[in-house]
Amino acid sequence: MRVSRRGFAAAALAALATMTQGSAAPRSAPGTGAGGGPGRGGAATGEMRGMWVATVTNRDWPSRPGLSAGRQRAELLAHLDAAVRARLNTVMLQVRPTADALWPSPHEPWSQYLTGTQGADPGWDPLGTAVAEAHARGLQLHAWFNPYRVALHADPSRLAASHPARRNPGWVIPYGGKLYYDPGLPEVRAFVREAMLDAVRRYPVDGVHFDDYFYPYPVAGQTFDDDAAYARYGAAFPDRAAWRRDNVDRLVHETAEGIRAIRPGARFGISPFGVWRNADVDVRGSGTRAGVQSYDDLHADTRKWAQENWIDYICPQLYWHIGFAAADYATLLPWWADVVRGSGTRLYAGEALYKAGDPAQPAAWQDPAELSRHLTLAKRYPEVRGHVFFAAREVTADPVGALARVVADHYGRPAGPPS
């Protein structure tokens, strides 16, 4: 499994750690916004049937760096065609995996996952092509951005000479063998927001999508050294955790406002780690025993963003099977349905198609019908407006027929776009 997002998060939870990590301090007053924030609420009338296309480490696409432009384009179109065959209607394409770009950005270098060399022009416009070709197939295209991850290594000299992280070394924090922008610096938040919104200005994307990386997942024995930023900006907060949450709140709120100003029809969605907080830490939390909690460990108050309509949709990564003791899908799905009930935020369930048939996974995932049971359960909750599958490689190959079972049981006819 790749060195990012889902694999890391799932491994952290699978350890069945029951202790709370990070701060359990009460939530501070938000620094920006309130109820009825920049989200554009309202009841959804279309069903989301989505898939993620991960480019970091060439997880899904391109299959390897250095392919010709024609081969890259052909592989991309094959994934779009697979989505159509599976009667999906939305693609989340990762276009900024490591503070780089899959379009000709004036702010950041071309991604190394295209050519093998960061900053090298691939000879075509992947995002522009993806938007046009998705739309030609009746698919929506959501541009998926990772805000703060700079590199999957800790050596700034390996970045392109023009990289903003090299020009502004004070923006960067090494942690866990990787490089991250410091979310506590206002100038960093302004930069990453503008770098992302450049794509929204240039292309008729249907949505903007974040995943679960805000502050990085905790690494045992290491400290994320944001002391300087905290000393400068954190005095008004009861503790560092509250300050960090406010930093993330500001990014989310300000990004939502920027999207609304630039492209009002585009939707803003976030796919957080599936557990906000455990109920033994917070009575509002879920009946889980997760070793990671987004509120405490990633400093992401995902529940608030949904309830206060800061975002248009939330797609928690519910990557566990029905009956999993530490984080039961059948426990988390209704918890999230309750979170969004009465709000204008749509709820989609993130589904672990990548686990189906994987011999390293528990017995439940050896049954190709496990994911179909998830969709059957979701029908009990009207707040669940659809599902998104991780990821494109498995959608295209469907090695054990799990997606084919979902299609046969639930996707009898093609779906119009989610709305």
Phi, psi and chi 1 to 4 in degrees:
 res  aa     phi    psi   chi1   chi2   chi3   chi4
   1 MET       -  146.9 -170.3   58.3 -170.4      -
   2 ARG   -69.6  163.0   64.6 -163.8  176.3   95.3
   3 VAL   -89.0   70.6 -169.6      -      -      -
   4 SER  -165.9 -169.3   67.0      -      -      -
   5 ARG    -1.1  -89.2 -177.0 -178.9 -164.1 -108.7
   6 ARG   -70.7  -45.5  -88.7   91.8 -178.3  163.3
   7 GLY   -60.1  -43.9      -      -      -      -
   8 PHE   -65.1  -45.7 -170.7   99.1      -      -
   9 ALA   -64.9  -43.2      -      -      -      -
  10 ALA   -64.8  -39.7      -      -      -      -
  11 ALA   -64.5  -37.3      -      -      -      -
  12 ALA   -63.2  -41.7      -      -      -      -
  13 LEU   -75.6  -35.7 -174.4   57.9      -      -
  14 ALA   -62.7  -18.9      -      -      -      -
  15 ALA   -67.2  -12.5      -      -      -      -
  16 LEU    60.4   28.3  -54.5 -174.8      -      -
  17 ALA   -65.1  136.2      -      -      -      -
  18 THR  -106.6   -9.0   58.0      -      -      -
  19 MET   -78.4  152.2   68.4  179.2   64.7      -
  20 THR   -81.1  134.9  -58.0      -      -      -
  21 GLN  -109.0  148.9  -59.3 -172.7   35.1      -
  22 GLY    79.1 -163.2      -      -      -      -
  23 SER   -84.3  143.0  168.0      -      -      -
  24 ALA  -111.2   25.5      -      -      -      -
  25 ALA   -67.3  151.2      -      -      -      -
  26 PRO   -60.2  152.3  -19.8   30.5      -      -
  27 ARG   -69.1  135.2 -178.7  174.0   63.4 -169.2
  28 SER   -83.4  165.0   63.9      -      -      -
  29 ALA   -62.4  138.8      -      -      -      -
  30 PRO   -65.4  145.7   23.5  -32.2      -      -
  31 GLY   -80.1  -22.1      -      -      -      -
  32 THR  -139.7  146.0   56.0      -      -      -
  33 GLY    72.2  174.6      -      -      -      -
  34 ALA  -158.9 -168.1      -      -      -      -
  35 GLY   -55.1  143.2      -      -      -      -
  36 GLY    73.6   37.2      -      -      -      -
  37 GLY   -70.3 -152.8      -      -      -      -
  38 PRO   -76.2   -3.0   25.7  -33.7      -      -
  39 GLY   -62.1  151.3      -      -      -      -
  40 ARG  -109.8   79.2  -63.8  166.6  -64.3  -73.9
  41 GLY   -66.1 -163.1      -      -      -      -
  42 GLY   117.3  152.9      -      -      -      -
  43 ALA   -68.7  137.9      -      -      -      -
  44 ALA   -81.8  139.1      -      -      -      -
  45 THR  -111.4  -13.8   57.2      -      -      -
  46 GLY  -107.2  156.1      -      -      -      -
  47 GLU   -93.7  129.1  175.9 -173.4   21.3      -
  48 MET   -76.9  126.3  167.8   62.6   75.6      -
  49 ARG  -130.4   94.7  -59.8  178.8 -175.7  177.1
  50 GLY  -120.1  167.9      -      -      -      -
  51 MET  -144.1  146.8   77.4  173.3 -176.4      -
  52 TRP   -89.7  142.2  -77.2  -75.2      -      -
  53 VAL  -118.8  103.9 -178.7      -      -      -
  54 ALA   -90.1  130.2      -      -      -      -
  55 THR  -104.5  -20.1   57.8      -      -      -
  56 VAL   -61.2  133.6   65.8      -      -      -
  57 THR    56.4   19.9   70.1      -      -      -
  58 ASN    57.2   37.8  -61.9   99.0      -      -
  59 ARG   -58.6  -50.7 -162.0  -83.7  175.8 -167.6
  60 ASP  -111.7  -41.8  -67.0  -41.9      -      -
  61 TRP  -160.0  146.9  175.0   81.3      -      -
  62 PRO   -58.3  161.3  -16.4   29.9      -      -
  63 SER   -63.9  -25.9   59.3      -      -      -
  64 ARG  -159.5  157.7   58.6 -178.2  173.8   83.8
  65 PRO   -73.1  154.1   24.6  -31.8      -      -
  66 GLY    91.4    2.3      -      -      -      -
  67 LEU   -68.0  157.1  -61.9  175.5      -      -
  68 SER   -64.4  159.2   68.2      -      -      -
  69 ALA   -57.6  -40.8      -      -      -      -
  70 GLY   -63.4  -40.3      -      -      -      -
  71 ARG   -69.5  -40.5  177.3   70.8 -179.2  -83.4
  72 GLN   -60.3  -46.3  -70.1  179.0   13.0      -
  73 ARG   -61.8  -43.4 -175.7  178.4 -174.9  -84.1
  74 ALA   -61.5  -41.8      -      -      -      -
  75 GLU   -64.6  -41.1  -71.4 -172.8   -6.8      -
  76 LEU   -61.6  -46.1  175.7   62.4      -      -
  77 LEU   -64.6  -32.8  -60.7 -169.8      -      -
  78 ALA   -63.5  -38.2      -      -      -      -
  79 HIS   -67.4  -41.0  -75.8  -51.6      -      -
  80 LEU   -62.7  -41.1  -61.2 -179.3      -      -
  81 ASP   -64.6  -37.0  -70.7  -20.6      -      -
  82 ALA   -64.1  -38.5      -      -      -      -
  83 ALA   -61.9  -40.8      -      -      -      -
  84 VAL   -64.6  -44.0  172.5      -      -      -
  85 ARG   -60.4  -34.6  -72.2 -165.2  -58.2  -87.1
  86 ALA   -84.3    6.6      -      -      -      -
  87 ARG    60.2   36.3  -64.7  176.9  178.8  161.3
  88 LEU   -86.0  168.3  -53.3 -177.5      -      -
  89 ASN  -132.5   -2.1   57.4   18.7      -      -
  90 THR  -145.2  141.5  -54.5      -      -      -
  91 VAL  -124.8  128.0  171.3      -      -      -
  92 MET   -99.9  102.5  -77.4   73.6  170.1      -
  93 LEU   -98.3  124.0  174.8   63.9      -      -
  94 GLN   -76.0  109.2 -169.7  175.8   32.9      -
  95 VAL  -111.4   -4.9  -60.4      -      -      -
  96 ARG  -142.3   72.9 -172.5  178.2 -179.0  -90.2
  97 PRO   -74.7  -37.1   23.4  -32.4      -      -
  98 THR  -143.3   67.7   52.1      -      -      -
  99 ALA    49.9   41.9      -      -      -      -
 100 ASP  -139.7 -167.5   49.9   14.7      -      -
 101 ALA  -146.9  145.9      -      -      -      -
 102 LEU  -106.5   28.6  -88.4   76.7      -      -
 103 TRP  -147.6  165.7   75.4   96.8      -      -
 104 PRO   -74.7   80.5   25.0  -33.5      -      -
 105 SER   -81.2  137.4  168.2      -      -      -
 106 PRO   -79.4   -5.8   30.6  -35.2      -      -
 107 HIS  -104.2  -31.6  -55.4  -71.6      -      -
 108 GLU  -139.4  158.2  -64.8  179.1  -54.3      -
 109 PRO   -74.9  159.8   28.4  -35.8      -      -
 110 TRP   -58.0  145.1  -78.2  106.0      -      -
 111 SER   -69.1  140.0  176.6      -      -      -
 112 GLN   -66.3  -20.0   64.7 -179.0  -43.6      -
 113 TYR   -73.6   -7.3  -58.3  119.9      -      -
 114 LEU   -88.3  -56.9  -65.3  171.1      -      -
 115 THR  -105.5  -15.8   64.3      -      -      -
 116 GLY    95.1  -11.4      -      -      -      -
 117 THR  -128.1  117.3  -58.8      -      -      -
 118 GLN   -60.8  132.3 -169.6  173.9   65.4      -
 119 GLY    93.8  -11.3      -      -      -      -
 120 ALA   -80.3  129.8      -      -      -      -
 121 ASP   -68.1  125.0 -171.1  -26.3      -      -
 122 PRO   -78.2   -7.8   31.1  -36.6      -      -
 123 GLY    88.0    8.3      -      -      -      -
 124 TRP  -160.2  176.5   69.0  -58.1      -      -
 125 ASP  -113.2   93.5 -179.1   -5.6      -      -
 126 PRO   -59.6  -45.5  -26.9   36.7      -      -
 127 LEU   -66.7  -44.6  176.2   53.1      -      -
 128 GLY   -59.7  -41.8      -      -      -      -
 129 THR   -64.6  -43.4  -59.9      -      -      -
 130 ALA   -61.6  -43.0      -      -      -      -
 131 VAL   -62.2  -49.1  172.2      -      -      -
 132 ALA   -63.6  -44.6      -      -      -      -
 133 GLU   -72.9  -33.9  -65.9  -71.6  -10.6      -
 134 ALA   -63.4  -47.9      -      -      -      -
 135 HIS   -62.4  -36.3  -71.3  171.8      -      -
 136 ALA   -63.4  -23.7      -      -      -      -
 137 ARG   -99.1    5.2  -70.4  161.6  172.1   75.2
 138 GLY    79.3   17.1      -      -      -      -
 139 LEU  -100.0  146.7  -62.5  167.1      -      -
 140 GLN   -85.9  151.8  -69.9 -161.8  -10.4      -
 141 LEU  -124.8  115.9 -165.7  -69.2      -      -
 142 HIS  -103.8  125.3  -68.8 -148.9      -      -
 143 ALA   -80.9  120.9      -      -      -      -
 144 TRP  -100.7  123.1  164.4   16.2      -      -
 145 PHE  -119.7  144.1  -57.1   89.6      -      -
 146 ASN  -108.3  114.7 -174.0  -73.8      -      -
 147 PRO   -67.2  -45.4  -22.8   33.7      -      -
 148 TYR  -113.5  -12.8  -67.6  123.0      -      -
 149 ARG   -73.1  125.4 -177.7  171.9   56.4 -152.9
 150 VAL   -99.3  -41.8  173.7      -      -      -
 151 ALA  -160.6  153.1      -      -      -      -
 152 LEU   -90.9   21.4  -59.9 -178.3      -      -
 153 HIS  -140.3  174.3   58.0   76.0      -      -
 154 ALA  -115.8   23.6      -      -      -      -
 155 ASP  -113.1  100.1 -178.3    0.5      -      -
 156 PRO   -58.0  -26.9  -23.5   33.7      -      -
 157 SER   -68.0  -14.9   70.0      -      -      -
 158 ARG   -83.5  -10.2  -68.9  172.4   55.1 -173.1
 159 LEU   -75.5  157.1  -59.0  172.7      -      -
 160 ALA   -55.8  145.4      -      -      -      -
 161 ALA   -58.0  -30.1      -      -      -      -
 162 SER   -86.7   -0.3   63.0      -      -      -
 163 HIS   -62.5  133.8 -160.6  -66.6      -      -
 164 PRO   -56.4  -29.0  -25.6   34.3      -      -
 165 ALA   -68.9  -26.7      -      -      -      -
 166 ARG   -81.2  -35.1  -68.7 -171.7   68.7  173.3
 167 ARG   -72.9  -22.8  -62.0 -161.5  -53.2  -94.1
 168 ASN  -131.0   69.2  -58.9  -82.3      -      -
 169 PRO   -61.4  -23.6   20.5  -32.4      -      -
 170 GLY   -70.1   -9.3      -      -      -      -
 171 TRP   -82.3  -14.0  -71.0    5.6      -      -
 172 VAL  -110.0  138.6 -179.7      -      -      -
 173 ILE  -123.4  123.2  -63.1  175.0      -      -
 174 PRO   -80.0  138.5   26.5  -29.8      -      -
 175 TYR  -160.9  129.3  178.5   73.5      -      -
 176 GLY    59.7   30.6      -      -      -      -
 177 GLY    79.6   13.6      -      -      -      -
 178 LYS  -132.5  171.3  -57.5  178.3  177.5   66.5
 179 LEU  -115.7  137.7  -62.1  174.2      -      -
 180 TYR  -134.2  146.5  -62.0   90.7      -      -
 181 TYR   -70.8  150.5  -78.0  130.4      -      -
 182 ASP   -85.7  110.1 -174.9  -11.7      -      -
 183 PRO   -65.9  -13.7  -18.9   32.8      -      -
 184 GLY   -81.2   -6.0      -      -      -      -
 185 LEU   -96.9  121.1  -63.5  175.6      -      -
 186 PRO   -56.2  -36.3  -25.2   34.4      -      -
 187 GLU   -67.8  -31.0   58.1  -90.6   34.1      -
 188 VAL   -67.7  -47.6  163.9      -      -      -
 189 ARG   -59.2  -42.2  -67.0 -163.7  -58.2  -88.8
 190 ALA   -63.4  -41.3      -      -      -      -
 191 PHE   -66.3  -50.5  170.5   77.2      -      -
 192 VAL   -66.4  -33.3  -61.5      -      -      -
 193 ARG   -63.3  -46.2 -174.0  174.8   66.4 -109.5
 194 GLU   -66.3  -38.4 -179.5   57.3   29.7      -
 195 ALA   -61.5  -39.5      -      -      -      -
 196 MET   -73.7  -43.4  -65.4 -176.9  -65.8      -
 197 LEU   -67.4  -18.7  -68.8  176.6      -      -
 198 ASP   -56.6  -41.6  177.5   71.1      -      -
 199 ALA   -66.2  -35.4      -      -      -      -
 200 VAL   -67.0  -35.4 -179.4      -      -      -
 201 ARG   -69.0  -39.1  -71.0 -171.2 -177.8   93.2
 202 ARG   -80.4  -29.7  -71.4  170.8 -179.3  -99.8
 203 TYR  -130.2  146.1  -54.7  100.6      -      -
 204 PRO   -78.8   60.1   31.1  -36.3      -      -
 205 VAL   -68.2  149.7  -63.7      -      -      -
 206 ASP   -87.5  -15.6  -59.1  -70.1      -      -
 207 GLY  -164.7  163.7      -      -      -      -
 208 VAL  -118.5  134.1  169.4      -      -      -
 209 HIS  -132.2  129.1 -172.7   82.1      -      -
 210 PHE  -108.7  152.7  -72.6  176.5      -      -
 211 ASP  -101.3 -145.6   57.8   12.1      -      -
 212 ASP   -96.2    0.8   52.1  -42.3      -      -
 213 TYR   -90.9  112.3  -79.6  120.6      -      -
 214 PHE  -120.5  -99.7  -64.9   98.6      -      -
 215 TYR   -70.8  148.4  -80.7   84.3      -      -
 216 PRO   -70.5  156.4   23.0  -32.5      -      -
 217 TYR   -58.2  141.3  -80.9   86.0      -      -
 218 PRO   -65.5  141.9   18.9  -28.3      -      -
 219 VAL  -116.2  123.4  176.6      -      -      -
 220 ALA   -56.6  132.7      -      -      -      -
 221 GLY    80.2    3.5      -      -      -      -
 222 GLN  -122.9  154.1  -61.3 -163.2   30.2      -
 223 THR  -121.6  132.4  -59.6      -      -      -
 224 PHE   -78.7  108.4 -171.9   76.1      -      -
 225 ASP   -86.3   83.1 -176.1    8.3      -      -
 226 ASP  -109.3   31.8   54.8   -0.6      -      -
 227 ASP   -57.1  -43.4  -72.6   -5.3      -      -
 228 ALA   -64.2  -44.7      -      -      -      -
 229 ALA   -66.8  -39.1      -      -      -      -
 230 TYR   -65.2  -41.0 -177.9   48.8      -      -
 231 ALA   -62.6  -34.3      -      -      -      -
 232 ARG   -81.9  -36.6 -175.0  171.0 -177.9 -178.6
 233 TYR  -120.2   -5.4  -60.9  107.7      -      -
 234 GLY   -98.2    4.6      -      -      -      -
 235 ALA   -62.9  -27.4      -      -      -      -
 236 ALA   -82.2   -0.8      -      -      -      -
 237 PHE  -109.9  151.9  -63.9   87.2      -      -
 238 PRO   -67.6  -25.8   22.2  -32.5      -      -
 239 ASP  -162.9  173.6   55.0   34.8      -      -
 240 ARG   -65.1  -36.7 -168.5 -179.4  -55.1 -127.5
 241 ALA   -62.7  -42.0      -      -      -      -
 242 ALA   -63.8  -40.2      -      -      -      -
 243 TRP   -63.7  -43.2  169.2   71.6      -      -
 244 ARG   -63.4  -41.8  -74.3  177.0  172.1  176.4
 245 ARG   -61.8  -39.3  -80.6 -170.3  -68.3  -86.1
 246 ASP   -63.7  -38.4 -176.7   72.8      -      -
 247 ASN   -59.5  -43.5  -65.8  -28.5      -      -
 248 VAL   -69.0  -41.6  178.2      -      -      -
 249 ASP   -54.0  -43.6  -78.1   -8.1      -      -
 250 ARG   -63.8  -43.5  -71.8  174.5 -175.7  -89.7
 251 LEU   -59.8  -46.8  175.2   74.3      -      -
 252 VAL   -63.7  -48.0  170.1      -      -      -
 253 HIS   -64.1  -44.8 -160.6  -80.9      -      -
 254 GLU   -71.4  -33.7  -68.5  164.3    5.4      -
 255 THR   -64.6  -42.9  -59.7      -      -      -
 256 ALA   -59.3  -43.4      -      -      -      -
 257 GLU   -63.8  -40.1  -70.5 -179.3  -34.7      -
 258 GLY   -64.4  -42.7      -      -      -      -
 259 ILE   -61.5  -44.9  -64.4  165.2      -      -
 260 ARG   -61.7  -38.1 -178.3  173.2   60.8  179.0
 261 ALA   -72.2  -37.5      -      -      -      -
 262 ILE   -85.7  -45.3  -65.2  166.5      -      -
 263 ARG  -143.2   83.4 -164.9  171.3  -64.8  -80.1
 264 PRO   -57.8  -27.1  -23.9   33.6      -      -
 265 GLY   -78.9  -13.3      -      -      -      -
 266 ALA   -77.9  145.2      -      -      -      -
 267 ARG  -101.9  149.3  -57.5  168.0   69.2 -159.4
 268 PHE  -114.9  121.1 -178.4   28.6      -      -
 269 GLY  -134.1  155.6      -      -      -      -
 270 ILE  -131.9  139.8  -66.1  179.2      -      -
 271 SER  -114.3   85.5  174.1      -      -      -
 272 PRO   -82.3  166.1   34.1  -37.3      -      -
 273 PHE   -51.9  143.3 -177.2   71.7      -      -
 274 GLY   -70.1  -14.8      -      -      -      -
 275 VAL  -111.7  118.6  176.3      -      -      -
 276 TRP   -74.2  -61.5  173.5   71.5      -      -
 277 ARG  -151.3  152.1  -61.0 -170.4   95.1 -172.9
 278 ASN   -78.3  148.1  -63.5  -37.2      -      -
 279 ALA   -65.9  -24.2      -      -      -      -
 280 ASP   -74.1  -11.2   64.8  -12.3      -      -
 281 VAL   -99.9  -35.5  173.0      -      -      -
 282 ASP  -146.5  123.6 -171.5  -36.6      -      -
 283 VAL   -61.2  -19.1  -65.5      -      -      -
 284 ARG   -82.4   -6.8  -59.6  168.4  -62.5  172.2
 285 GLY   -79.8 -179.6      -      -      -      -
 286 SER   -88.9  159.0   52.4      -      -      -
 287 GLY   -78.7   63.1      -      -      -      -
 288 THR  -125.5  168.3   50.6      -      -      -
 289 ARG  -129.0   52.4  -58.4 -165.7  -53.3  -84.4
 290 ALA   -74.7  141.9      -      -      -      -
 291 GLY   -80.1  -11.9      -      -      -      -
 292 VAL  -126.5  137.4  171.5      -      -      -
 293 GLN  -131.5  127.2  -58.5  166.8   91.6      -
 294 SER   -62.2  -36.2   65.4      -      -      -
 295 TYR   -64.1  -42.8 -179.8   92.0      -      -
 296 ASP   -89.6  -36.6  -59.7  -76.6      -      -
 297 ASP   -99.1  -35.1  -63.6  -52.6      -      -
 298 LEU  -103.8   -4.6  -50.3 -178.6      -      -
 299 HIS    57.4   40.2  -55.7   98.9      -      -
 300 ALA  -119.0  108.6      -      -      -      -
 301 ASP   -86.9   70.7 -166.1   -8.6      -      -
 302 THR   -62.8  -33.3   54.9      -      -      -
 303 ARG   -61.8  -42.9  177.3  178.9  177.8  -88.9
 304 LYS   -64.5  -43.4  177.2  172.8   69.3  175.5
 305 TRP   -58.7  -38.7  -54.1  -21.2      -      -
 306 ALA   -72.5  -46.4      -      -      -      -
 307 GLN   -69.1  -30.2  -69.5 -166.2  -34.6      -
 308 GLU   -97.9   10.9  -62.3 -169.6    1.6      -
 309 ASN    61.3   33.7  -63.2  -23.2      -      -
 310 TRP   -73.5  -23.8  -70.6   11.2      -      -
 311 ILE  -126.0  158.8   54.1  179.8      -      -
 312 ASP   -82.5  -33.2  -65.7  -58.4      -      -
 313 TYR  -147.7  154.3   67.4   84.9      -      -
 314 ILE  -127.0  135.8 -165.5  160.3      -      -
 315 CYS  -130.2   74.7 -177.4      -      -      -
 316 PRO   -60.7  142.1   22.8  -32.9      -      -
 317 GLN   -79.3   93.9  -62.1  170.0   31.5      -
 318 LEU   -96.4   71.1  -55.8 -176.5      -      -
 319 TYR   -93.6   34.0  -71.5  168.5      -      -
 320 TRP  -128.4  154.8  -52.3  -69.6      -      -
 321 HIS   -83.5  162.7   60.4  -93.2      -      -
 322 ILE   -64.7  122.2  -65.3  171.9      -      -
 323 GLY   100.6   -2.4      -      -      -      -
 324 PHE   -68.1  124.0 -178.6   54.2      -      -
 325 ALA   -63.8  -42.9      -      -      -      -
 326 ALA   -74.4  -31.5      -      -      -      -
 327 ALA  -155.6   86.8      -      -      -      -
 328 ASP   -77.7  127.7 -168.4  -24.8      -      -
 329 TYR   -52.8  -39.7 -175.5   94.3      -      -
 330 ALA   -72.0  -13.1      -      -      -      -
 331 THR   -91.6  -42.9  -63.9      -      -      -
 332 LEU   -73.4  -36.6  -78.1  163.0      -      -
 333 LEU   -59.8  -50.7 -169.0   74.2      -      -
 334 PRO   -66.6  -29.2   18.1  -29.3      -      -
 335 TRP   -62.5  -47.1 -175.2   87.3      -      -
 336 TRP   -66.5  -34.9  -80.1  105.0      -      -
 337 ALA   -60.4  -39.3      -      -      -      -
 338 ASP   -67.3  -36.0 -176.0   63.9      -      -
 339 VAL   -59.6  -45.8  164.8      -      -      -
 340 VAL   -87.5  -10.4  -56.5      -      -      -
 341 ARG   -58.4  126.2 -171.5  171.6  -63.2  123.8
 342 GLY    86.9   -5.9      -      -      -      -
 343 SER   -96.8  176.2   76.3      -      -      -
 344 GLY   -95.1    7.3      -      -      -      -
 345 THR   -88.6  126.6  -55.8      -      -      -
 346 ARG   -75.5  147.9  -73.2   77.6  159.9  172.5
 347 LEU  -115.0  123.0  171.4   61.9      -      -
 348 TYR  -120.2  146.1  -50.3  136.4      -      -
 349 ALA   -97.3  126.2      -      -      -      -
 350 GLY   -80.3  127.7      -      -      -      -
 351 GLU  -116.7  137.4  -57.7  -72.7   -9.5      -
 352 ALA   -88.5   66.6      -      -      -      -
 353 LEU   -58.1  -30.9  178.0   61.1      -      -
 354 TYR   -63.6  -19.7   73.6   93.9      -      -
 355 LYS   -83.6  -19.9  -72.7 -173.0  173.9 -178.9
 356 ALA   -63.2  119.6      -      -      -      -
 357 GLY    80.5   -1.6      -      -      -      -
 358 ASP   -70.5  120.1 -178.7  -12.7      -      -
 359 PRO   -63.6  -17.6   19.2  -30.2      -      -
 360 ALA   -80.1   -8.5      -      -      -      -
 361 GLN   -93.9  161.3  -62.5  -63.0  -29.9      -
 362 PRO   -61.1  170.3  -21.6   32.3      -      -
 363 ALA   -57.7  -35.1      -      -      -      -
 364 ALA   -56.4  -34.4      -      -      -      -
 365 TRP   -80.8   -6.3  -69.8  107.3      -      -
 366 GLN   -82.4  -11.0  -51.2  -47.0  -48.1      -
 367 ASP   -91.2  116.2 -177.2   -8.8      -      -
 368 PRO   -61.5  -12.7  -23.0   33.8      -      -
 369 ALA   -88.6   -3.1      -      -      -      -
 370 GLU   -57.4  -48.2  173.0   66.6   21.9      -
 371 LEU   -66.9  -35.8  -74.7  179.6      -      -
 372 SER   -60.8  -36.8 -178.4      -      -      -
 373 ARG   -64.5  -32.9  -74.3 -167.6  -73.8  -91.8
 374 HIS   -61.1  -44.9  -68.6 -166.4      -      -
 375 LEU   -69.2  -33.4  -86.6   69.7      -      -
 376 THR   -63.7  -45.1  -61.8      -      -      -
 377 LEU   -61.6  -41.5  176.6   64.2      -      -
 378 ALA   -61.7  -26.2      -      -      -      -
 379 LYS   -65.2  -16.3  -70.1  178.4  179.7  178.2
 380 ARG   -74.8  -15.0  -59.0 -178.8 -168.6  175.7
 381 TYR  -120.1  104.2  -56.6   96.6      -      -
 382 PRO   -62.3  -18.9   19.3  -31.0      -      -
 383 GLU   -69.2  -22.4  -65.0   82.3    7.5      -
 384 VAL   -80.7  111.4 -176.7      -      -      -
 385 ARG  -100.9    8.5  -59.8  -72.1 -172.4  169.5
 386 GLY   152.7 -171.3      -      -      -      -
 387 HIS  -143.1  150.5  -55.2 -100.4      -      -
 388 VAL  -129.1  134.0 -177.6      -      -      -
 389 PHE  -107.0  133.0  -61.0   92.9      -      -
 390 PHE  -103.9  115.3 -168.4   80.6      -      -
 391 ALA  -148.1 -166.5      -      -      -      -
 392 ALA   -60.1  -37.6      -      -      -      -
 393 ARG   -57.4  -41.9 -173.6  170.2   69.8 -164.2
 394 GLU   -77.3  -31.6  -71.5   76.4   18.2      -
 395 VAL   -61.3  -44.1  168.7      -      -      -
 396 THR   -69.6  -43.5  -61.0      -      -      -
 397 ALA   -89.8  -34.9      -      -      -      -
 398 ASP    40.9   64.0 -163.2   19.0      -      -
 399 PRO   -60.5  -32.1   18.5  -30.7      -      -
 400 VAL  -115.4    9.5  -64.4      -      -      -
 401 GLY    79.3   16.4      -      -      -      -
 402 ALA   -65.9  -41.0      -      -      -      -
 403 LEU   -71.2  -37.2 -174.5   61.3      -      -
 404 ALA   -58.9  -36.4      -      -      -      -
 405 ARG   -67.2  -41.4 -179.8   65.9  178.2  -94.3
 406 VAL   -59.5  -45.8  166.5      -      -      -
 407 VAL   -62.2  -45.6  173.4      -      -      -
 408 ALA   -63.7  -38.2      -      -      -      -
 409 ASP   -86.0  -27.5  -67.3  -12.5      -      -
 410 HIS  -131.5  -22.5  -57.5  -78.4      -      -
 411 TYR  -114.2   59.6  -65.2  166.1      -      -
 412 GLY   -64.6  -27.4      -      -      -      -
 413 ARG  -132.3  155.7  -71.5 -177.9  -71.9 -177.7
 414 PRO   -59.3  151.1  -22.3   32.8      -      -
 415 ALA  -107.7  141.9      -      -      -      -
 416 GLY   -70.4  174.7      -      -      -      -
 417 PRO   -65.8  146.0   24.3  -34.1      -      -
 418 PRO   -65.3  145.8   23.4  -31.5      -      -
 419 SER  -141.2      -   60.1      -      -      -
